[in-house]
Amino acid sequence: MEQRILIIARFSPSWLALERAVAHTCNKTAVEIIDEIKRLPRAGQNRVIDFVRKAGEVRPLTPEKLGKLAKEMVEVKDPAEADRLQAEIVRGFYGGQADA
């Protein structure tokens, strides 16, 4: 019985749409995906930005990446860029929000 339900579900319109979407995106390069994001309406772009921001919050950076960012922060001339790099270092160290 379970196999029969799975077979029926597999050929449902929503399952087929999901399979097409996965096949469509799995064969794309990062550049192609970025180009598609650029073509999205602003609301869609904002959803992608929120997703990426949240996905990046959970992973701490490697010591090598933290060291590279610290070196960039020390060498940068623009105070705003230095602040941005500092926030990225804090986020990368703790794996969460910069103000955590």
PLY file of the C-alpha trace (Angstrom):
ply
format ascii 1.0
element vertex 100
property float x
property float y
property float z
element edge 99
property int vertex1
property int vertex2
end_header
0.00 0.00 0.00
2.80 2.47 0.92
4.57 1.85 -2.39
1.36 2.52 -4.29
0.87 5.85 -2.50
4.49 6.80 -3.16
4.13 5.96 -6.85
0.95 8.03 -7.12
2.50 10.92 -5.20
5.60 10.78 -7.38
3.54 11.48 -10.47
1.40 14.20 -8.94
1.72 17.65 -10.55
3.40 19.17 -7.49
5.99 16.36 -7.30
6.77 16.73 -10.99
7.14 20.47 -10.57
9.54 19.91 -7.68
11.59 17.44 -9.72
11.79 19.93 -12.60
12.87 22.71 -10.26
15.58 20.56 -8.71
16.84 19.39 -12.09
16.74 22.97 -13.36
18.86 24.38 -10.53
21.23 21.45 -9.98
22.85 21.91 -13.37
23.54 25.63 -12.98
26.70 27.46 -12.10
26.81 30.04 -9.32
27.01 32.80 -11.94
23.82 31.54 -13.61
22.01 31.40 -10.28
23.17 34.93 -9.41
21.93 36.16 -12.80
18.53 34.61 -12.05
18.44 36.28 -8.65
19.15 39.63 -10.34
16.09 39.08 -12.56
13.79 38.47 -9.58
11.40 41.19 -8.42
12.70 43.17 -5.44
10.58 41.15 -2.97
12.09 37.91 -4.26
15.60 39.35 -4.04
14.93 40.37 -0.44
13.86 36.81 0.40
17.09 35.47 -1.10
19.12 38.04 0.86
17.38 37.08 4.11
17.96 33.40 3.42
21.66 33.88 2.69
22.11 36.10 5.72
20.47 33.53 8.00
22.38 30.64 6.43
25.66 32.47 6.96
24.90 33.24 10.60
25.06 29.65 11.75
28.54 28.75 10.52
31.67 30.02 12.21
34.54 30.90 9.89
37.79 28.98 9.79
40.79 30.44 11.62
42.42 31.09 8.25
39.43 33.10 6.99
39.20 35.02 10.29
42.91 35.89 10.01
42.48 37.06 6.42
39.54 39.27 7.39
41.48 40.72 10.34
44.39 41.57 8.05
42.02 43.22 5.56
40.38 45.19 8.38
43.73 46.54 9.58
44.84 47.50 6.07
41.61 49.08 4.81
41.45 52.87 4.64
37.67 53.31 4.63
36.25 53.34 8.20
32.87 52.03 7.01
34.55 49.07 5.33
36.61 48.45 8.48
33.38 48.39 10.50
31.80 45.96 8.04
34.84 43.68 8.23
34.84 43.85 12.03
31.18 42.82 12.10
31.96 39.95 9.72
34.83 38.83 11.98
32.59 38.83 15.06
29.85 36.97 13.16
32.43 34.50 11.84
33.97 33.94 15.26
30.72 33.29 17.09
28.78 31.91 14.13
25.88 34.28 14.75
24.84 37.91 14.87
27.57 40.55 15.02
25.87 42.20 18.00
25.48 38.93 19.92
0 1
1 2
2 3
3 4
4 5
5 6
6 7
7 8
8 9
9 10
10 11
11 12
12 13
13 14
14 15
15 16
16 17
17 18
18 19
19 20
20 21
21 22
22 23
23 24
24 25
25 26
26 27
27 28
28 29
29 30
30 31
31 32
32 33
33 34
34 35
35 36
36 37
37 38
38 39
39 40
40 41
41 42
42 43
43 44
44 45
45 46
46 47
47 48
48 49
49 50
50 51
51 52
52 53
53 54
54 55
55 56
56 57
57 58
58 59
59 60
60 61
61 62
62 63
63 64
64 65
65 66
66 67
67 68
68 69
69 70
70 71
71 72
72 73
73 74
74 75
75 76
76 77
77 78
78 79
79 80
80 81
81 82
82 83
83 84
84 85
85 86
86 87
87 88
88 89
89 90
90 91
91 92
92 93
93 94
94 95
95 96
96 97
97 98
98 99
